[in-house]
Amino acid sequence: MINVTCAIIRNEDDEVLVVQRGELTDHPLKWEFPGGKINPGEKETDCIIREIGEELSMDIVIVAQLPSVEHDYGHKHIRLIPFVCDTLDELPVLSEHIAYRWLIASDLGSVNFSEADVTVAKSYLDTIHRGGSIIQAETVLSAKDPGSDLELQEMVNRMISMKEVEWVAASAGENPAIFSKLIGFSFSSDRKLAFHSSWTLTKVCDKYPDLIIPHLGMITESLNKLDNESAERSFLRIISLSDIGKLEKRYHGKLTDHCFNALRSGFSAIAIKAYSMEILYKLTVIYPELANELAATLSLLQHEASGGILSRSRIILNKLAALAKAR
């Protein structure tokens, strides 16, 4: 049996990525969730991150794992291991497939998938439509007391559907105790809990942007100390969507340095670079003397392989040009 991983990759609009195989492959012109074979001694999670990087030049963050699917195609017997993942990069660079599409989840049933991927799609749809977790969330969060830390941690770690995340985010917006706990969990040594909590915080800030303002300084201070790229990604997204003018000026220098270092690093994730660009542009509006350094740094990024980085850096360069004209 061949062990294979695949990724159900979601963008910020909660659409799912599917890719089409070529005419000369063993499943000609069929659609599938991207992924590939696990190398000897390789962890499943390492495999899917590597495969998506190699096949699509995309950065992903693993959110959850779905049940494995076994299928005998006759010429090969596979065990397909699916992971639900999030990404900021919506422009895959195809190296092994001939086409891609972003679909709303309800359209997955109409896709001409390979047989094993049909089962994965059904499993994903069953998971996001299942109401049990949401009902349990309502039970825990309806009271003024948000429950014990352990109860809330377990619930946050269980979340997989966007509906669950949005429900918890809405509850945190209305209940300061839940909001405070989500901030605390975002710094947890439990990497999954930290990611899910910080990710949920981004949804809280989408709905209630003023709630995060008193915490922006502390979040900025923590960026260089974080050992969790997923939490860093979420924090930078929060800052990028916030009014930088409301962040105390004593933090502006640290934020500027962190974002420039992220852009210049060969190891920073695509999402981290993209959010850093937006933050630096907002800082440039306040400090025009940053414009030349930012433009030069973004110009160097034009050699990046990622389509997402290319498109976003061009957008910021255009905004810088417009800003210069206005002055």
C-alpha positions as CSV (number, residue, x, y, z in Angstrom):
1,M,0.0,0.0,0.0
2,I,1.2,3.5,-0.9
3,N,0.8,6.2,1.8
4,V,-0.1,9.5,0.2
5,T,-1.1,12.9,1.8
6,C,-3.4,15.5,0.4
7,A,-4.4,19.0,1.4
8,I,-7.9,20.6,1.5
9,I,-6.5,24.1,1.2
10,R,-8.8,27.0,2.1
11,N,-8.3,30.7,1.3
12,E,-9.6,33.7,3.3
13,D,-13.0,33.5,1.6
14,D,-13.3,29.9,2.8
15,E,-13.0,28.5,-0.8
16,V,-11.2,25.2,-1.4
17,L,-8.5,24.6,-3.9
18,V,-8.7,21.7,-6.4
19,V,-6.2,20.9,-9.1
20,Q,-6.5,18.9,-12.4
21,R,-4.2,16.1,-13.5
22,G,-2.7,16.0,-17.0
23,E,-3.8,13.9,-19.9
24,L,-0.8,11.5,-19.7
25,T,-1.1,10.7,-15.9
26,D,-2.7,7.6,-14.4
27,H,-5.9,9.5,-13.7
28,P,-6.1,11.6,-16.9
29,L,-7.9,15.0,-16.5
30,K,-9.3,14.0,-13.1
31,W,-9.4,16.6,-10.4
32,E,-7.9,16.1,-6.9
33,F,-6.8,17.7,-3.7
34,P,-3.0,18.4,-4.1
35,G,-0.5,16.3,-2.3
36,G,1.9,13.3,-2.8
37,K,3.7,10.3,-1.5
38,I,5.3,10.1,1.9
39,N,9.0,9.6,1.7
40,P,10.6,6.9,3.9
41,G,11.0,8.2,7.5
42,E,9.1,11.4,6.7
43,K,6.3,12.6,9.0
44,E,2.8,13.0,7.4
45,T,2.6,16.6,8.3
46,D,6.1,17.3,6.9
47,C,5.2,15.5,3.7
48,I,2.1,17.6,2.9
49,I,3.9,20.9,3.6
50,R,6.8,19.8,1.3
51,E,4.5,18.5,-1.4
52,I,2.4,21.7,-1.6
53,G,5.6,23.8,-1.7
54,E,7.1,21.7,-4.5
55,E,3.9,21.3,-6.5
56,L,2.3,24.7,-6.1
57,S,4.9,27.0,-4.5
58,M,2.3,27.8,-1.8
59,D,2.6,28.2,2.0
60,I,0.0,26.4,4.1
61,V,-0.9,26.1,7.7
62,I,-2.3,22.8,8.9
63,V,-5.6,23.2,10.8
64,A,-6.8,19.6,11.2
65,Q,-6.5,16.0,9.9
66,L,-9.4,14.1,8.5
67,P,-9.9,10.2,8.5
68,S,-7.6,8.4,6.1
69,V,-9.1,6.8,3.0
70,E,-8.0,3.5,1.5
71,H,-8.7,2.8,-2.2
72,D,-7.6,0.1,-4.6
73,Y,-7.3,1.5,-8.1
74,G,-6.2,-2.0,-9.5
75,H,-2.7,-0.8,-10.5
76,K,-2.1,0.6,-7.1
77,H,-3.6,0.5,-3.6
78,I,-3.3,3.8,-1.7
79,R,-3.9,5.1,1.8
80,L,-4.8,8.8,1.4
81,I,-4.3,11.0,4.5
82,P,-6.1,14.3,4.2
83,F,-5.2,17.6,6.0
84,V,-7.4,20.7,6.2
85,C,-5.1,23.7,5.6
86,D,-5.3,27.4,5.3
87,T,-3.4,29.7,3.1
88,L,-3.0,33.4,2.2
89,D,-1.4,32.6,-1.2
90,E,-4.3,32.3,-3.8
91,L,-2.1,32.0,-6.9
92,P,-0.5,28.5,-7.1
93,V,2.4,28.0,-9.5
94,L,1.5,24.8,-11.2
95,S,4.4,22.4,-11.8
96,E,2.6,19.0,-12.0
97,H,-1.0,19.9,-12.8
98,I,-2.7,21.6,-15.8
99,A,-5.4,23.7,-14.0
100,Y,-6.7,24.8,-10.7
101,R,-10.0,26.2,-9.3
102,W,-11.1,27.8,-6.1
103,L,-14.6,26.5,-5.2
104,I,-17.1,27.1,-2.4
105,A,-17.5,23.9,-0.4
106,S,-21.0,23.2,-1.6
107,D,-19.6,22.9,-5.2
108,L,-17.2,20.1,-4.4
109,G,-19.8,17.5,-5.0
110,S,-20.0,18.4,-8.7
111,V,-16.2,18.0,-9.3
112,N,-14.9,15.1,-11.5
113,F,-12.6,13.8,-8.7
114,S,-10.4,10.7,-8.6
115,E,-12.2,8.0,-6.6
116,A,-10.3,8.4,-3.3
117,D,-10.7,12.2,-3.5
118,V,-14.5,11.8,-3.8
119,T,-14.5,10.2,-0.4
120,V,-12.2,12.9,1.0
121,A,-14.5,15.6,-0.3
122,K,-17.6,13.9,1.3
123,S,-15.7,13.6,4.6
124,Y,-14.8,17.3,4.5
125,L,-18.4,18.3,3.7
126,D,-19.7,16.1,6.5
127,T,-17.3,17.6,8.9
128,I,-18.1,21.3,8.2
129,H,-21.9,20.6,8.1
130,R,-21.9,18.7,11.3
131,G,-23.6,20.7,14.0
132,G,-22.5,18.9,17.2
133,S,-19.4,21.0,17.9
134,I,-21.3,24.2,17.4
135,I,-24.1,23.1,19.7
136,Q,-21.5,22.2,22.4
137,A,-19.8,25.6,21.9
138,E,-23.1,27.3,22.5
139,T,-23.6,25.4,25.7
140,V,-20.1,26.4,27.0
141,L,-20.1,30.0,25.9
142,S,-23.7,31.0,26.5
143,A,-23.1,31.6,30.2
144,K,-21.3,34.7,31.6
145,D,-18.6,32.4,32.9
146,P,-16.8,31.0,29.8
147,G,-16.1,27.7,31.5
148,S,-12.8,26.3,32.7
149,D,-9.6,26.9,30.7
150,L,-9.5,23.2,29.9
151,E,-13.1,23.3,28.4
152,L,-12.4,26.3,26.3
153,Q,-9.0,24.9,25.1
154,E,-10.6,21.6,24.1
155,M,-13.3,23.4,22.2
156,V,-10.8,25.7,20.4
157,N,-8.7,22.8,19.4
158,R,-11.7,20.9,18.0
159,M,-12.8,23.7,15.7
160,I,-12.6,22.9,12.0
161,S,-15.5,24.6,10.2
162,M,-15.5,28.4,9.6
163,K,-19.0,28.5,11.3
164,E,-17.5,27.2,14.6
165,V,-14.7,29.7,14.4
166,E,-17.1,32.6,13.7
167,W,-19.4,31.5,16.5
168,V,-16.6,31.5,19.1
169,A,-15.3,34.8,17.7
170,A,-18.7,36.4,18.1
171,S,-18.9,35.1,21.7
172,A,-15.4,36.5,22.4
173,G,-16.5,39.8,21.1
174,E,-19.4,39.9,23.6
175,N,-17.6,38.3,26.5
176,P,-14.3,40.0,27.7
177,A,-13.3,36.9,29.7
178,I,-13.3,34.7,26.5
179,F,-11.4,37.4,24.6
180,S,-8.7,37.5,27.3
181,K,-8.4,33.7,27.4
182,L,-8.0,33.6,23.6
183,I,-5.1,36.1,23.8
184,G,-3.5,34.0,26.6
185,F,-3.9,30.7,24.6
186,S,-2.3,32.4,21.6
187,F,1.0,32.3,23.5
188,S,0.6,28.6,24.6
189,S,3.5,26.1,24.1
190,D,0.8,23.9,22.6
191,R,1.3,24.9,19.0
192,K,-2.1,23.8,17.8
193,L,-3.9,25.6,20.6
194,A,-1.8,28.7,19.9
195,F,-2.6,28.7,16.2
196,H,-6.3,28.0,16.6
197,S,-6.6,30.7,19.3
198,S,-4.7,33.4,17.4
199,W,-6.6,32.5,14.2
200,T,-9.9,32.9,16.1
201,L,-8.6,36.3,17.4
202,T,-8.3,37.5,13.8
203,K,-12.0,36.8,13.3
204,V,-12.8,38.6,16.6
205,C,-10.9,41.6,15.3
206,D,-12.7,41.5,11.9
207,K,-15.9,42.0,13.8
208,Y,-14.8,44.1,16.7
209,P,-11.6,45.9,15.6
210,D,-11.4,48.2,18.6
211,L,-11.2,45.3,21.1
212,I,-7.6,44.6,20.2
213,I,-6.3,48.2,20.4
214,P,-5.2,48.0,24.1
215,H,-3.3,44.8,23.3
216,L,-1.4,45.9,20.1
217,G,1.7,47.0,22.1
218,M,2.0,43.7,23.9
219,I,1.4,41.8,20.6
220,T,4.1,43.9,18.8
221,E,6.5,43.3,21.7
222,S,6.0,39.5,21.4
223,L,6.7,39.2,17.7
224,N,10.4,38.6,18.0
225,K,10.0,36.2,20.8
226,L,7.4,33.9,19.2
227,D,8.4,30.4,18.4
228,N,5.2,29.7,16.5
229,E,5.0,30.9,12.9
230,S,1.3,30.3,12.7
231,A,0.6,32.6,15.7
232,E,3.0,35.2,14.2
233,R,1.0,35.0,11.0
234,S,-2.2,35.7,12.9
235,F,-0.8,38.5,14.9
236,L,0.6,40.2,11.8
237,R,-2.7,39.9,10.2
238,I,-4.4,41.6,13.2
239,I,-1.8,44.4,13.2
240,S,-2.2,44.9,9.4
241,L,-5.9,45.4,9.7
242,S,-5.6,47.7,12.7
243,D,-5.2,51.4,12.9
244,I,-1.4,51.7,13.3
245,G,-1.9,55.3,14.5
246,K,-3.5,53.8,17.7
247,L,-0.4,51.8,18.5
248,E,1.9,53.7,20.9
249,K,4.8,55.3,19.0
250,R,7.4,53.6,21.2
251,Y,6.4,50.3,19.4
252,H,6.6,51.7,15.9
253,G,10.4,51.1,15.6
254,K,10.2,47.5,16.8
255,L,7.3,46.8,14.4
256,T,9.2,48.4,11.5
257,D,12.4,46.3,12.2
258,H,10.4,43.1,12.5
259,C,8.5,43.5,9.2
260,F,11.6,44.5,7.2
261,N,13.5,41.5,8.6
262,A,10.6,39.3,7.6
263,L,10.6,40.6,4.1
264,R,14.4,40.1,3.7
265,S,14.4,36.7,5.2
266,G,14.6,33.7,3.0
267,F,12.7,31.6,5.6
268,S,9.7,33.8,6.3
269,A,6.3,32.3,5.2
270,I,4.4,33.9,2.3
271,A,1.6,35.1,4.6
272,I,4.1,36.7,7.0
273,K,5.7,38.6,4.2
274,A,2.4,39.7,2.8
275,Y,1.1,41.1,6.1
276,S,4.5,42.7,6.7
277,M,4.2,44.6,3.4
278,E,0.9,46.1,4.4
279,I,2.1,47.0,7.9
280,L,5.1,48.8,6.4
281,Y,3.0,50.7,4.0
282,K,0.8,51.9,6.9
283,L,4.0,53.0,8.8
284,T,5.2,54.8,5.6
285,V,2.0,56.9,5.6
286,I,3.1,58.0,9.1
287,Y,6.8,58.1,8.4
288,P,7.4,59.1,4.7
289,E,11.2,58.6,5.1
290,L,10.5,54.8,5.0
291,A,9.2,54.9,1.4
292,N,12.6,54.5,-0.4
293,E,13.7,51.6,1.8
294,L,10.3,49.8,1.4
295,A,10.3,50.3,-2.4
296,A,13.8,48.9,-2.7
297,T,13.0,45.9,-0.5
298,L,9.8,45.2,-2.5
299,S,11.7,45.5,-5.8
300,L,14.1,42.8,-4.7
301,L,11.1,40.5,-4.0
302,Q,10.1,40.6,-7.7
303,H,12.5,37.7,-8.0
304,E,10.4,35.6,-5.6
305,A,8.9,32.4,-7.1
306,S,5.5,32.9,-5.4
307,G,2.8,34.5,-7.4
308,G,1.1,35.7,-4.2
309,I,4.2,37.6,-3.1
310,L,4.7,39.1,-6.6
311,S,1.1,40.3,-6.9
312,R,1.0,41.8,-3.3
313,S,4.4,43.5,-3.7
314,R,3.2,45.2,-6.9
315,I,0.1,46.4,-5.2
316,I,2.1,48.0,-2.4
317,L,4.6,49.5,-4.9
318,N,1.6,51.1,-6.8
319,K,0.2,52.4,-3.5
320,L,3.7,53.9,-2.7
321,A,3.7,55.6,-6.1
322,A,0.3,57.1,-5.5
323,L,1.3,58.2,-2.0
324,A,4.4,60.0,-3.5
325,K,2.2,61.8,-6.1
326,A,-0.2,62.9,-3.5
327,R,2.7,64.6,-1.6
